[in-house]
Amino acid sequence: MFHLRNRLKCIALASLIVASTSASQAQESKVSLFKVVTVKDEIVIGLSDDEMKALGGTDAAAVAHALAQKGDMSVWQYNVHRGPNGDMQQAPTAKIGLLANASLRVEPYTTPYAIVPHQ
């Protein structure tokens, strides 16, 4: 009985460590979502904290300014999909190019779903 209790404690501790490690990794790779309104449509893009720092800001204005200055940007497009556990999530679907002359507006985008970081 004593050995079984120790095994259960070890399993519980290992599960806790794995869960906290996953949560900290998810926090480290935070993604900000933005809706880009173009002449043809609207798309949702995601930028990591590192990508936002490289742009020189943390908001939609920084994204719009960088796009206007550079003329084009390579970003991840995000869409809603079912995750491995069946829950809905906002996930990267394709690496796309944005052109400044086709973009009319960049605005923050909120989602009720979990956001999957891109690489």
C-alpha positions as CSV (number, residue, x, y, z in Angstrom):
1,M,0.0,0.0,0.0
2,F,2.8,2.4,0.9
3,H,4.5,1.8,-2.5
4,L,1.3,2.5,-4.4
5,R,0.8,5.8,-2.6
6,N,4.4,6.9,-3.4
7,R,3.9,6.0,-7.0
8,L,0.7,8.0,-7.2
9,K,2.4,11.0,-5.6
10,C,5.2,10.7,-8.1
11,I,2.8,10.5,-11.0
12,A,0.8,13.5,-9.7
13,L,4.0,15.5,-9.2
14,A,5.2,14.7,-12.7
15,S,1.8,15.7,-14.2
16,L,2.0,19.0,-12.3
17,I,5.5,19.7,-13.6
18,V,4.5,18.9,-17.2
19,A,1.4,21.1,-17.0
20,S,3.4,24.1,-15.5
21,T,6.1,23.7,-18.2
22,S,3.5,23.7,-21.0
23,A,1.8,26.8,-19.5
24,S,5.1,28.7,-19.2
25,Q,6.0,27.8,-22.8
26,A,2.6,29.0,-24.0
27,Q,3.1,32.3,-22.1
28,E,6.6,32.8,-23.5
29,S,5.4,32.6,-27.1
30,K,2.5,35.0,-26.9
31,V,0.9,36.0,-30.2
32,S,-0.9,39.2,-30.9
33,L,-3.7,39.0,-33.5
34,F,-4.6,41.8,-36.0
35,K,-7.3,42.1,-38.6
36,V,-6.0,43.5,-41.9
37,V,-8.7,45.1,-44.0
38,T,-7.8,45.1,-47.7
39,V,-9.7,46.2,-50.8
40,K,-10.9,42.6,-51.4
41,D,-11.3,41.1,-47.9
42,E,-10.3,40.9,-44.3
43,I,-7.7,38.6,-42.9
44,V,-6.4,37.8,-39.4
45,I,-2.7,37.8,-38.9
46,G,-0.6,36.9,-35.9
47,L,2.7,38.3,-34.7
48,S,4.8,37.0,-31.9
49,D,6.2,39.3,-29.2
50,D,9.7,39.1,-30.8
51,E,8.2,40.0,-34.2
52,M,6.3,43.0,-32.6
53,K,9.6,44.2,-30.9
54,A,11.3,44.0,-34.3
55,L,8.6,46.3,-35.7
56,G,9.2,48.8,-32.9
57,G,5.9,48.6,-31.1
58,T,3.2,46.5,-29.6
59,D,0.0,47.7,-31.2
60,A,-1.8,47.9,-34.6
61,A,-0.3,51.3,-35.3
62,A,3.2,49.7,-35.2
63,V,2.1,47.0,-37.7
64,A,0.5,49.6,-40.1
65,H,3.6,51.9,-39.8
66,A,6.0,49.0,-40.5
67,L,3.9,47.8,-43.5
68,A,3.8,51.4,-44.9
69,Q,7.6,51.8,-44.5
70,K,8.7,48.5,-45.8
71,G,6.0,48.2,-48.5
72,D,5.5,44.5,-47.8
73,M,5.7,42.1,-44.9
74,S,5.7,38.3,-44.5
75,V,3.3,37.2,-41.8
76,W,1.3,34.2,-40.6
77,Q,-2.4,34.2,-41.4
78,Y,-4.6,32.8,-38.6
79,N,-8.0,31.0,-38.9
80,V,-10.2,29.1,-36.5
81,H,-9.7,25.3,-36.5
82,R,-10.4,22.4,-34.2
83,G,-7.4,21.4,-32.0
84,P,-6.2,17.9,-31.3
85,N,-8.5,17.7,-28.3
86,G,-11.5,18.9,-30.3
87,D,-11.6,22.4,-28.9
88,M,-11.8,25.4,-31.3
89,Q,-8.6,27.4,-31.5
90,Q,-7.1,30.3,-33.5
91,A,-4.2,28.7,-35.4
92,P,-1.7,29.7,-38.1
93,T,-2.7,28.4,-41.5
94,A,-0.3,29.9,-44.0
95,K,2.7,32.2,-44.3
96,I,1.5,35.1,-46.5
97,G,2.8,38.3,-47.9
98,L,1.1,41.6,-47.3
99,L,1.5,44.6,-49.7
100,A,1.1,48.1,-48.3
101,N,-0.9,49.4,-51.3
102,A,-3.6,46.7,-50.9
103,S,-4.0,47.2,-47.1
104,L,-6.4,49.9,-46.0
105,R,-6.4,49.3,-42.2
106,V,-4.8,47.3,-39.5
107,E,-6.7,46.8,-36.2
108,P,-6.4,44.7,-33.1
109,Y,-8.3,41.4,-33.2
110,T,-9.8,39.5,-30.3
111,T,-10.9,35.9,-30.2
112,P,-12.6,33.8,-27.7
113,Y,-10.4,30.8,-28.7
114,A,-7.0,29.8,-27.5
115,I,-4.3,31.1,-29.8
116,V,-1.7,28.7,-31.2
117,P,1.8,30.3,-31.6
118,H,3.6,29.9,-34.9
119,Q,7.3,29.1,-35.3
